[in-house]
């Protein structure tokens, strides 16, 4: 048993029960599982209607007969005192609590009952096992860390006990990346875990220096990218530089692990813990590969009613007799482009606008794009020299092609890209107010 599992068990989280439940669910036939999941989602809604005053108010004391008629909850609904969100049946000492990152602009405090939290870790353990790693495998963690003394040493202690070494992402200069490489040479890491943008920067450093990480650290098995979706092109860069498979993990702290890429590169939804819907703007289920809103229902959390909860992210999906199949993830709703014509577009569009051009600039280390006006986009770049007018014109032409004509692009060199306190970096920020 890993230290993490042991510590959770000592704190009263029923890890063995959760492990057995994951195993039981995985043994069901597809038909049996679908019946279980359908019953479980209704059971969750009925439980919170009966035991949660906040949810009773949202439903006006009555549960619709059709699942699609149940109101959708959003992050702003939960931005009230946690005491007003907890079910009557849950004792505070039996809660796991935390805060959302706030990257969506709607931070709030959340809670899970102990079995629900144990199920999250049992599911992660199951997905990790499919790649030959465990919760106790030595981890190279590309993540942020609080710089305040008490919090800093608390996180460092957790890292030591959890068998992981943290690579802080606040300084990603070549000097820091060289030091990262030396740490890999001295440790028997089994996997890399962390923010996609930071891992990509390290991979590009290795590529420039002609080093394959697996040769320097032969025990490596897999790289798991989280928080920021790693594109197929970036996965290819990381995979070649690291010499190991690269997969995406997708989740939210308040709900659960939502999906994990399998060895075929397809998303495997966390159906054991979460019921996932992809809805269009009219609230209808998307079945034909179009882009829609991600709406989640936590199947086990009795502490808070995450029932038909819209998380602010979008995806394309299809649906067949086996349920929802996630095809591609996009930026959150708050990251939409709103253009002068009124047209809206996902910020992922800028990937196609910029990658073929900016990737060819050897001195470019990082960049973000900020929409400051409906027709104005500022490219902030960490680079040793300004991009040429020819390169700038190519980007403007791509913007005309992928978005709409008449947009302005400004290019600004900066010393570093500002990240959140947690160390995350988004590729696109919009400062245009949505009506």
HELIX and SHEET records of a PDB file:
HELIX    1   1 UNK A    3  UNK A   10  1                                   8    
HELIX    2   2 UNK A   15  UNK A   27  1                                  13    
HELIX    3   3 UNK A   30  UNK A   51  1                                  22    
HELIX    4   4 UNK A   53  UNK A   59  1                                   7    
HELIX    5   5 UNK A   67  UNK A   69  5                                   3    
HELIX    6   6 UNK A   75  UNK A   78  5                                   4    
HELIX    7   7 UNK A   82  UNK A   84  5                                   3    
HELIX    8   8 UNK A   92  UNK A   94  5                                   3    
HELIX    9   9 UNK A  114  UNK A  129  1                                  16    
HELIX   10  10 UNK A  149  UNK A  161  1                                  13    
HELIX   11  11 UNK A  174  UNK A  186  1                                  13    
HELIX   12  12 UNK A  196  UNK A  209  1                                  14    
HELIX   13  13 UNK A  213  UNK A  216  1                                   4    
HELIX   14  14 UNK A  232  UNK A  242  1                                  11    
HELIX   15  15 UNK A  333  UNK A  335  5                                   3    
HELIX   16  16 UNK A  349  UNK A  358  1                                  10    
HELIX   17  17 UNK A  389  UNK A  402  1                                  14    
SHEET    1   A 4 UNK A  73  UNK A  74  0                                        
SHEET    2   A 4 UNK A 309  UNK A 320  1                                        
SHEET    3   A 4 UNK A 288  UNK A 298 -1                                        
SHEET    4   A 4 UNK A 274  UNK A 279 -1                                        
SHEET    1   B 3 UNK A  73  UNK A  74  0                                        
SHEET    2   B 3 UNK A 309  UNK A 320  1                                        
SHEET    3   B 3 UNK A 323  UNK A 330 -1                                        
SHEET    1   C 2 UNK A  95  UNK A  99  0                                        
SHEET    2   C 2 UNK A 109  UNK A 113 -1                                        
SHEET    1   D 7 UNK A 164  UNK A 168  0                                        
SHEET    2   D 7 UNK A 139  UNK A 143  1                                        
SHEET    3   D 7 UNK A 191  UNK A 195  1                                        
SHEET    4   D 7 UNK A 222  UNK A 226  1                                        
SHEET    5   D 7 UNK A 245  UNK A 252  1                                        
SHEET    6   D 7 UNK A 256  UNK A 261 -1                                        
SHEET    7   D 7 UNK A 267  UNK A 269 -1                                        
SHEET    1   E 2 UNK A 337  UNK A 338  0                                        
SHEET    2   E 2 UNK A 344  UNK A 345 -1                                        
SHEET    1   F 4 UNK A 408  UNK A 413  0                                        
SHEET    2   F 4 UNK A 376  UNK A 382  1                                        
SHEET    3   F 4 UNK A 366  UNK A 373 -1                                        
SHEET    4   F 4 UNK A 428  UNK A 430  1                                        
END                                                                             
